[in-house]
Every structure is written in C-alpha cells, then in structure tokens.
C-alpha cells in the first residue's frame, strides 16, 4: 500500500497521484481548454482512461459538452437530476444531448429521497444536507469505477476557486479532477458559444447566469455577481459535489 502524505490543507494525498497531477499540470500549463479535454480522455498519464464528464446542463455547460462531443461522443456524461431542477433544465438536457450527438449520457438520481426527504422540506432546515442527499451522495456512487472526472469549474466563479488548476487530486477517492475551463474568463465562454453557435439555456435570458435547483436559485440583478442567485443570503457557495472525503469544503470567499 502506498503511504500517504499531508497536503497544505491537512488532507491525506497519495504521493503517486500528486506527482501524476503535477506532471499533467506542467505538461499542459500553456495549452488550450480543448487540449486539456483531449488529455483527460486520451493522455496515458491518467491511467486506464476511465473518465466521466459531470455536467449540470446549466448556463455554461454546453461549452464543455461541445468539447467532449468533438473529442469522443461516447464520453460518459453524468447528469445529476436532484428532482428539484427547473423544467427548462430537463428539457435543455435532452435537446443539447441530441444536438451534440452525445451517446453516453447517464442520468443520476438518489435512490433514497422518498425515504429521507419525502416532502421536499429538507432544504428549509439544511441546504447542505439537501445537497448531500440529492447531489453529492448519488454522484459519488456514480463515479465509483472512474479514474477521474471532468468539471466545468472556473477560477472566476468563486473565491474558493481562485487558484484552480487544470488537474487536481480529489483527496480520499484516488481520482483526478480535470478543469479544462479553469483559466477562462466570462468573455471566453460567451465567445466560444457564439463562434460555435451553441444553444443557450433558456433561463439565461430571464436573468439566471448560474443555474442550480429551482428552490435555491433566483434571478441576478444587473451589477450583481453571476453566482449571487445561488443560495441567496446564505453563507454557501458550493453545492458540495466538490468534496473531500465526503465532507463539504469551505475555503476562500
């Protein structure tokens, strides 16, 4: 068994995995997002190549989905249906998948919602517990068997993402997380969507630049941070999908 070191946050990290991530970040330091996407799906440093793309099919998701479709239309795409999503998101998911020709979209749902949150009221007592039940736990189960996963996170989205790299270790799981759009600015996202004539999420035009579950997402006013509508007036900026050892990470911001 490989011994574990402690990273700067005090979490246990497999040194072999840490070295692999460091090598990947060095190799692709000056590469484009599309190169990083291809690396995630094809680079031998990632091992067996069992990589999934996790997508919310939200406001900017189509960019990463388009890159994945260009690289390999059979890329596993995991879409977590919390059963609290906007109807527009569910329709958009189907339309985008068909338009891009994605042939391996897997809808992930928690199996115990009826038992643990039968009335959908858990969010009123604890949004963290609600996210954990409906997003984090089912996604972690779905990711079992994968060596890594691709995310759409970007540095500009939150203070906790300000130092985000292309490749990072997901502590406690033995997986690598890949963030092809880590260094992109909002204008890069808009330009890519325009140049490739990609369909917009219908809620963006209604004032939702960042889209999650319907009860916890509100329109954003002009001049507000794009993610201001997510868990408005709460000390929360992540749903908990990006966790360490199954625990929510609260850093930065």
Secondary structure, 3 states (H helix, E strand, C coil): CCCEEECCCCCEEEHHHHHHHHHHHHHCCCCCHHHHHHHHHHCHHHCCCCEEEECCCCCCHHHHHHHHHHHCCCCEEEEECCCCECHHHHHHHHHHHHHHCCCCEEEECCCCHHHHCCCCCHHHHCHHHHHHHHHHHHHHHHHCCCCEEECCCCHHHCHHHCCCCCEEEECCCCEEEECCCCCCCHHHHHHHHHHCCCCCCCCHHHCCCCCCEHHHECCCCCCCCCCCCECCCCCCCCCCCCEECCEECCCCC
